[in-house]
């Protein structure tokens, strides 16, 4: 994959370092002297393009015509939006990613300006807080499709509503699929008639609606102490 990164600040430099470590081709465009001095110590010289990313000849020097991704992570929102627009409309870059510095500017970062992914730190933090409050013990393993879908995991506690129920009877939303069940160290391929047992570790691919439904089905009964239950399980294991 060929990635052009506009701005070599801490975010851009770290992104470049991670992508290079994964054997991707990267070009970082930067024109601030102090930043250039630093990134020349951190990144290969051939990965650094000195100049203003808004100048077309600098973008072309960075290889924008063959880029798979444009990542605009400058500290100015108007520049990030403009770069995504240029990358798509003039150079047909398939994927654009932009950093949102001021949350009040977030409304600009949409398909109108050809921003495929807007990285809004305030929105991400708010989403994580909301998710942590609503999921209980459910763990999000991976976000898919711009965050609309997730791979989640949860261990079913004793007394959960889902115990003894067949998957086909759970009333799961359309975009919620049980992908796997780990029971006593063995992987079970789920089918419609498969029923859940206490202690099952469940993997699911789902959207937000499905997450909420699974949280209801897998919630421990009122008064259930997960910590005490884990300690009891560990004690039983030691005594076997």
C-alpha positions as CSV (number, residue, x, y, z in Angstrom):
1,X,0.0,0.0,0.0
2,X,1.2,3.5,-0.9
3,X,0.3,6.2,1.6
4,X,0.9,10.0,1.5
5,X,0.8,11.7,4.8
6,X,0.4,15.5,5.0
7,X,2.3,16.8,8.1
8,X,5.0,15.2,10.0
9,X,4.0,16.2,13.5
10,X,3.8,13.6,16.3
11,X,0.7,12.1,14.7
12,X,2.0,12.0,11.2
13,X,5.5,10.7,12.2
14,X,4.1,7.9,14.4
15,X,1.7,6.9,11.6
16,X,4.5,6.8,9.1
17,X,6.7,4.8,11.5
18,X,4.0,2.2,12.0
19,X,3.2,1.9,8.3
20,X,6.8,1.6,7.4
21,X,7.3,-1.2,10.0
22,X,4.5,-3.1,8.2
23,X,6.4,-2.7,4.9
24,X,4.1,-0.1,3.3
25,X,5.4,2.7,1.1
26,X,5.1,6.0,2.8
27,X,5.7,9.7,1.9
28,X,5.4,12.4,4.6
29,X,5.1,16.0,3.4
30,X,6.3,18.6,5.8
31,X,7.6,22.2,5.5
32,X,8.2,23.3,9.1
33,X,12.0,23.4,9.7
34,X,11.9,22.3,13.4
35,X,9.6,19.3,12.5
36,X,11.8,18.4,9.5
37,X,14.9,18.3,11.7
38,X,13.2,15.9,14.0
39,X,11.6,13.5,11.5
40,X,14.9,13.3,9.5
41,X,16.2,11.6,12.7
42,X,13.2,9.3,13.0
43,X,12.3,8.4,9.4
44,X,14.2,7.3,6.3
45,X,15.2,10.3,4.2
46,X,13.5,8.9,1.1
47,X,10.1,8.9,2.9
48,X,10.2,12.7,3.6
49,X,9.1,15.3,1.0
50,X,10.0,18.9,2.0
51,X,7.3,21.4,0.9
52,X,3.8,22.7,1.3
53,X,1.2,19.9,0.9
54,X,-1.2,22.3,-0.8
55,X,1.2,22.9,-3.7
56,X,0.3,20.5,-6.5
57,X,3.9,19.9,-7.6
58,X,4.8,18.9,-4.0
59,X,1.9,16.4,-3.9
60,X,3.0,15.0,-7.2
61,X,6.6,14.8,-6.0
62,X,5.2,12.7,-3.1
63,X,3.6,10.4,-5.7
64,X,0.0,11.3,-5.1
65,X,-1.0,9.9,-8.5
66,X,-0.3,6.4,-7.4
67,X,-1.3,6.7,-3.7
68,X,-3.8,4.3,-2.2
69,X,-4.4,6.5,0.8
70,X,-4.1,10.2,1.5
71,X,-3.9,10.9,5.3
72,X,-4.3,14.6,6.0
73,X,-3.2,15.1,9.6
74,X,-2.1,18.8,9.7
75,X,-3.2,21.0,12.6
76,X,-5.5,23.0,10.4
77,X,-8.9,21.6,9.5
78,X,-9.4,23.6,6.3
79,X,-6.1,22.2,5.0
80,X,-7.1,18.6,5.8
81,X,-10.5,19.0,4.1
82,X,-8.9,20.6,1.0
83,X,-6.3,17.9,0.7
84,X,-8.9,15.2,0.8
85,X,-10.9,17.0,-1.9
86,X,-7.8,17.4,-4.1
87,X,-6.7,13.8,-3.6
88,X,-10.0,12.4,-4.8
89,X,-11.1,14.9,-7.4
90,X,-7.8,15.6,-9.1
91,X,-5.7,12.5,-8.5
92,X,-8.4,9.8,-7.9
93,X,-6.9,8.6,-4.6
94,X,-9.2,5.7,-3.5
95,X,-9.1,6.4,0.2
96,X,-8.9,9.6,2.2
97,X,-8.4,10.1,5.9
98,X,-8.5,13.4,7.7
99,X,-7.8,14.6,11.3
100,X,-10.4,16.8,12.9
101,X,-8.7,19.3,15.2
102,X,-11.7,21.4,16.2
103,X,-14.8,19.3,16.9
104,X,-16.9,22.2,15.8
105,X,-15.6,21.7,12.3
106,X,-16.5,18.0,12.2
107,X,-19.6,18.7,10.0
108,X,-17.2,19.6,7.1
109,X,-15.6,16.2,7.1
110,X,-18.0,14.3,4.9
111,X,-18.5,12.8,1.4
112,X,-19.2,16.3,0.0
113,X,-15.5,17.0,0.5
114,X,-14.5,13.4,-0.2
115,X,-13.4,12.6,3.3
116,X,-13.8,8.9,3.7
117,X,-12.7,8.7,7.4
118,X,-12.7,11.6,9.8
119,X,-10.6,11.1,12.9
120,X,-12.4,13.2,15.5
121,X,-10.8,12.6,18.9
122,X,-13.6,14.1,20.9
123,X,-16.2,11.9,19.1
124,X,-14.0,8.8,19.6
125,X,-13.6,9.5,23.3
126,X,-17.4,10.1,23.8
127,X,-18.2,6.9,21.9
128,X,-15.7,4.9,24.0
129,X,-17.2,6.3,27.2
130,X,-20.7,5.5,26.1
131,X,-19.7,2.0,24.9
132,X,-18.0,1.2,28.2
133,X,-21.1,2.3,30.2
134,X,-23.4,0.2,28.1
135,X,-21.4,-3.0,27.3
136,X,-20.7,-4.2,30.9
137,X,-18.1,-7.0,30.6
138,X,-18.4,-7.2,26.8
139,X,-15.1,-6.6,25.0
140,X,-14.8,-4.9,21.6
141,X,-12.0,-6.8,19.7
142,X,-12.1,-4.9,16.4
143,X,-14.0,-2.2,14.6
144,X,-15.2,-2.8,11.0
145,X,-16.5,-0.7,8.2
146,X,-15.8,2.8,9.7
147,X,-17.0,1.7,13.1
148,X,-20.5,0.7,12.1
149,X,-19.7,-3.0,12.9
150,X,-17.7,-4.6,15.6
151,X,-16.3,-8.0,16.6
152,X,-17.2,-8.4,20.2
153,X,-16.5,-11.1,22.9
154,X,-18.2,-11.9,26.1
155,X,-18.2,-14.8,28.6
156,X,-21.7,-15.8,29.7
157,X,-22.1,-15.6,33.5
158,X,-24.4,-18.0,35.5
159,X,-27.9,-16.8,35.5
160,X,-27.8,-14.9,32.2
161,X,-31.0,-14.9,30.1
162,X,-29.3,-16.6,27.1
163,X,-28.5,-19.8,29.0
164,X,-30.4,-22.7,27.6
165,X,-31.7,-20.7,24.6
166,X,-31.1,-21.7,21.0
167,X,-29.4,-19.1,18.8
168,X,-32.5,-19.1,16.5
169,X,-34.7,-18.1,19.5
170,X,-32.6,-15.1,20.7
171,X,-34.4,-12.5,18.6
172,X,-31.1,-11.1,17.3
173,X,-31.2,-8.1,14.9
174,X,-30.5,-8.6,11.2
175,X,-26.9,-7.4,11.5
176,X,-25.9,-9.5,14.4
177,X,-24.2,-12.9,13.8
178,X,-22.8,-15.3,16.4
179,X,-19.5,-16.2,14.8
180,X,-18.1,-18.7,17.3
181,X,-18.5,-20.2,20.8
182,X,-15.5,-21.4,22.9
183,X,-16.7,-23.9,25.5
184,X,-14.3,-25.6,27.9
185,X,-11.4,-24.9,25.6
186,X,-13.1,-26.2,22.5
187,X,-14.4,-24.2,19.6
188,X,-18.0,-24.8,18.7
189,X,-19.3,-23.8,15.2
190,X,-22.7,-22.1,16.1
191,X,-25.9,-23.3,14.4
192,X,-29.4,-22.2,14.8
193,X,-30.2,-25.0,17.3
194,X,-27.0,-24.4,19.3
195,X,-27.8,-23.5,22.9
196,X,-25.7,-21.4,25.3
197,X,-24.2,-22.6,28.6
198,X,-22.7,-20.7,31.5
199,X,-19.1,-20.0,30.9
200,X,-19.3,-20.0,27.1
201,X,-17.1,-17.4,25.5
202,X,-19.1,-15.9,22.6
203,X,-17.7,-14.1,19.6
204,X,-20.1,-12.0,17.5
205,X,-20.0,-9.7,14.5
206,X,-22.6,-7.0,15.0
207,X,-23.7,-3.4,14.7
208,X,-24.7,-1.1,17.6
209,X,-28.3,-2.5,17.8
210,X,-26.9,-6.1,18.1
211,X,-24.4,-5.0,20.8
212,X,-27.3,-3.7,22.9
213,X,-29.3,-6.9,22.4
214,X,-26.4,-9.2,23.3
215,X,-25.6,-7.1,26.4
216,X,-29.2,-7.7,27.5
217,X,-29.0,-11.5,26.8
218,X,-25.6,-12.0,28.4
219,X,-26.0,-9.7,31.4
220,X,-25.5,-11.3,34.8
221,X,-28.5,-11.4,37.1
222,X,-29.0,-8.7,39.6
223,X,-26.6,-9.0,42.5
224,X,-24.1,-11.2,40.6
225,X,-20.5,-10.5,41.7
226,X,-18.2,-11.3,38.7
227,X,-15.1,-11.0,40.8
228,X,-16.2,-13.4,43.5
229,X,-17.4,-15.9,40.8
230,X,-13.9,-15.7,39.1
231,X,-12.2,-16.3,42.4
232,X,-14.4,-19.3,43.1
233,X,-13.7,-20.7,39.6
234,X,-10.0,-20.3,40.2
235,X,-10.2,-22.1,43.6
236,X,-12.1,-25.0,42.0
237,X,-9.4,-25.3,39.3
238,X,-6.6,-25.4,41.8
239,X,-8.4,-28.2,43.8
240,X,-8.9,-30.4,40.8
